[in-house]
């Protein structure tokens, strides 16, 4: 990132308060870090690359509200209350979201990420265009694209456009068991072109007729495809799946 205006736009979007703790992933050379420490009470910056980590230690040696952590972000357990704000490596966007939404003990209060435009569009998609990332994110929060970022803002220039993505978290996840929900949806989206009664029967190891009856019981058309189902319909399926397993 070489455009300071984009760094400041990320800071503006996050609206960091003086008592906030921020978790930053992949601070790199510290362009975003330098602005975060001006606003937040504490910044926890996670850098895996040894050379960059050492350089950051030198650059920010006198900063008392910055803790540099040499660690794979996918192994990190965040504090109880924090904002997740980062310019992350695009190729691990999905893994980062799964880790901080499904695997950590404490969910972030807000997420602001610089990500690839196409990935953000999939995350923000609605009924008829739902994807696995969209359903994962949207059970935890409301995603929105805040600002488009040109490749010219980076050196070297990437071959893709980027955006600032903000996820405003719900007070509680929209489903009672997010991990089971994700496993269910992930299994069905492995064959998203197939109708829901096909993918669900495979997941539940049930015959087609039994699966059709189960779906009709909760008023869902068995001929719909996974991307056509809204979150409320997936919630119905999850509830029925959990009940079915208890009965068996």
C-alpha atoms as one frame of an Amber mdcrd trajectory, in Angstrom:
protein
   0.000   0.000   0.000   1.531   3.304  -1.119  -1.543   5.560  -1.038  -1.862
   7.193   2.361  -5.403   8.321   1.503  -6.536   4.678   1.466  -4.892   4.046
   4.821  -6.775   7.021   6.228 -10.021   5.808   4.651  -9.627   2.505   6.482
  -9.085   4.415   9.736 -12.129   6.604   9.034 -14.296   3.564   8.291 -13.261
   1.817  11.500 -14.032   4.917  13.608 -11.607   3.774  16.286 -12.195   5.145
  19.770  -9.520   5.924  22.413 -10.478   2.870  24.516 -10.452   0.407  21.610
  -8.132  -2.549  21.171  -7.274  -3.327  17.543  -5.967  -6.585  16.130  -4.055
  -6.030  12.894  -3.021  -8.937  10.663   0.046  -8.667   8.466   1.227  -5.121
   9.237   4.017  -5.467   6.646   6.025  -2.240   6.692   3.641  -0.602   9.159
   1.758   1.966   7.042  -1.602   1.099   8.611  -0.036   0.331  11.992   1.343
   3.868  12.258  -2.174   5.309  11.977  -3.837   2.712  14.194  -1.564   3.479
  17.152  -2.580   7.150  16.945  -6.221   6.233  17.553  -6.447   3.046  19.605
  -5.648   2.315  23.229  -3.784  -0.820  22.141  -2.769  -2.343  18.801  -1.907
  -6.039  18.575  -0.112  -6.508  15.260   0.461 -10.082  14.076   3.305 -10.588
  11.589   4.494 -14.004  10.449   7.426 -12.915   8.275  10.588 -12.871  10.407
  12.338 -10.064   8.487   9.279  -7.803   8.548   8.752  -8.569  12.225  12.312
  -7.492  13.045  11.967  -4.353  10.963   8.718  -3.452  12.720  10.407  -3.921
  16.094  12.988  -1.328  15.062  10.536   1.137  13.499   8.097   1.077  16.419
  10.559   0.518  19.265   9.236   3.461  21.314   5.502   2.799  20.877   4.030
   1.749  24.220   0.531   0.936  22.925   1.764  -1.449  20.211   2.427  -5.144
  20.779   4.101  -6.937  17.876   3.361 -10.654  17.737   5.477 -13.028  15.646
   2.863 -15.669  14.824   0.651 -17.182  12.155  -2.634 -15.265  12.474  -4.535
 -18.538  12.034  -3.048 -19.700  15.357  -3.866 -16.510  17.233  -6.449 -16.238
  20.007  -7.563 -12.597  20.384  -8.488 -10.774  23.595 -12.020 -10.479  24.912
 -12.836  -7.170  23.224 -11.250  -5.972  19.974 -11.701  -4.655  16.444 -10.184
  -6.625  13.560  -8.667  -4.142  11.087  -6.182  -5.200   8.441  -4.806  -5.164
   4.931  -4.566  -8.946   4.682  -2.918 -11.161   2.064  -5.769 -11.814  -0.366
  -5.095 -15.527  -0.749  -5.961 -16.202   2.917  -9.084 -14.012   3.137 -11.383
 -17.019   3.522  -9.160 -18.671   6.122  -8.888 -15.435   8.125 -12.661 -14.991
   8.178 -13.273 -18.608   9.188 -10.695 -18.355  11.963 -11.986 -15.103  13.460
 -15.653 -16.063  13.084 -15.655 -19.790  13.867 -12.461 -20.776  15.645 -11.584
 -18.019  18.128 -12.984 -17.823  21.639 -13.910 -14.136  21.276 -15.581 -12.632
  18.215 -14.465  -9.185  16.999 -16.743  -6.225  17.637 -16.164  -5.052  14.071
 -14.168  -6.134  11.020 -12.626  -3.767   8.480 -10.491  -5.389   5.786  -8.861
  -4.422   2.525  -9.756  -7.334   0.228 -10.105  -8.292  -3.423 -13.209  -6.704
  -4.974 -14.663  -9.973  -6.312 -14.326 -11.638  -2.916 -16.103  -8.726  -1.214
 -18.905  -8.855  -3.781 -19.451 -12.560  -3.070 -19.507 -11.858   0.671 -22.126
  -9.124   0.204 -24.325 -11.160  -2.172 -28.015 -11.735  -1.467 -30.622 -14.421
  -2.209 -30.173 -16.071  -5.575 -26.450 -15.294  -5.515 -25.491 -16.546  -2.069
 -22.075 -18.132  -1.677 -20.463 -19.994   1.185 -18.456 -16.885   2.268 -21.631
 -14.768   2.156 -23.547 -17.118   4.428 -20.607 -17.486   6.817 -20.160 -13.735
   7.202 -23.825 -12.774   7.201 -24.789 -14.990  10.124 -22.292 -12.981  12.177
 -22.658  -9.479  10.764 -23.746  -7.130   7.999 -21.052  -6.705   5.309 -20.807
  -3.667   3.074 -18.346  -2.380   0.518 -17.197   1.062   1.634 -14.659   2.185
  -0.961 -13.046   0.874  -4.140  -9.259   0.884  -4.313  -7.324   1.091  -7.583
  -4.362  -1.216  -8.297  -2.321   2.015  -8.638  -2.466   2.348  -4.845  -0.064
  -0.600  -4.469   3.523  -1.431  -5.349   3.800  -3.747  -7.125   0.381  -3.244
  -8.717  -1.914  -6.257  -8.338  -3.916  -7.562 -11.268  -7.169  -7.205  -9.335
  -9.182  -4.331  -7.910  -9.536  -4.023  -4.159 -12.143  -2.634  -1.788 -12.496
  -1.696   1.840 -14.970  -4.157   3.347 -16.690  -3.389   6.641 -18.560  -6.030
   8.644 -20.758  -4.619  11.390 -21.272  -7.497  13.794 -24.656  -8.649  15.074
 -25.086  -8.679  18.835 -25.429 -12.458  18.556 -24.923 -14.838  15.606 -28.145
 -15.510  13.709 -27.852 -19.274  14.339 -27.445 -21.131  17.611 -24.664 -23.418
  16.371 -22.461 -21.591  13.815 -19.969 -24.460  13.412 -22.658 -26.995  12.547
 -24.310 -24.402  10.293 -21.058 -23.873   8.393 -20.459 -27.620   7.987 -24.002
 -28.049   6.650 -23.777 -25.158   4.201 -20.232 -26.074   3.106 -21.348 -29.627
   2.321 -24.278 -28.383   0.254 -22.195 -25.803  -1.629 -19.682 -28.440  -2.703
 -22.218 -29.221  -5.417 -24.028 -25.899  -5.619 -25.384 -26.593  -9.124 -27.345
 -29.547  -7.780 -30.726 -29.170  -6.161 -30.851 -28.928  -2.391 -32.523 -32.336
  -1.962 -29.528 -33.969  -3.680 -26.805 -32.291  -1.642 -28.720 -32.537   1.615
 -29.507 -36.224   1.176 -25.787 -36.878   0.679 -24.898 -34.837   3.767 -27.494
 -36.564   5.948 -26.982 -39.986   4.367 -30.718 -40.256   3.713 -32.619 -41.466
   0.683 -34.083 -38.880  -1.679 -37.706 -39.329  -0.641 -36.944 -38.969   3.057
 -34.981 -35.798   2.337 -37.814 -34.410   0.196 -40.278 -35.091   3.002 -37.980
 -33.384   5.497 -37.705 -30.266   3.310 -41.434 -30.117   2.602 -42.098 -30.413
   6.340 -40.253 -27.096   6.853 -41.817 -25.565   3.711 -38.700 -25.523   1.520
 -38.887 -26.462  -2.147 -36.578 -29.498  -2.656 -35.856 -28.308  -6.204 -34.125
 -25.091  -5.113 -30.346 -24.843  -5.384 -28.113 -23.872  -2.422 -27.501 -20.309
  -3.666 -31.275 -19.724  -3.871 -31.877 -20.285  -0.172 -31.970 -17.326   2.203
 -30.530 -17.334   5.700 -33.941 -17.947   7.292 -34.385 -21.046   5.123 -30.928
 -22.321   6.051 -31.806 -21.747   9.709 -34.892 -23.920   9.270 -32.790 -26.663
   7.672 -30.199 -26.466  10.456 -32.874 -26.692  13.144 -34.470 -29.688  11.419
 -31.089 -31.411  10.915 -30.212 -31.010  14.598 -33.631 -32.374  15.587 -33.287
 -35.300  13.189 -29.921 -36.261  14.687 -31.326 -36.134  18.206 -34.224 -38.371
  17.144 -31.797 -40.905  15.696
